[in-house]
């Protein structure tokens, strides 16, 4: 899966995308809306494929179509907060860790910092990827690299995924892992 930078769609394309995504969800709340109302909604979502996806996820989790903010600057936050609120605890824990990485990371690195089995971390990372919270980077040395999705970096700053001491401990663990990694690389040379 490569990362395509999706730009805003035309309103008609946005409505088609919204209806297509909803085909798998079968959300009656969306199915009963007129095309005019759908047009207003996708315009409000900046015709952004990502926001449309997150919006439908919010509706699937019980939010009302009518609570969509009219203020453009609040749209991403609305969709994103709904997504974060409904993450499983382990997904939040891994997102908290990946948020502390300033550069691309591997599942093995996250597994090391999280002290969880690689297979479990891989499963969680894939879930976060499917929710468009993290993105895949170019493969380096046959290890798949991931990073936080660009669109959510500013949003993560506003949402506390954990206490400050959690973040400081995670950052210390990452630094320690990197130092150990450099030492191991030097020993191998």
Helices and strands as residue ranges (DSSP letters): H 11-25, H 28-31, H 35-44, H 49-60, G 65-67, H 72-85, H 89-100, E 105-106, H 107-114, H 118-130, E 134-136, E 145-148, H 150-158, H 164-188
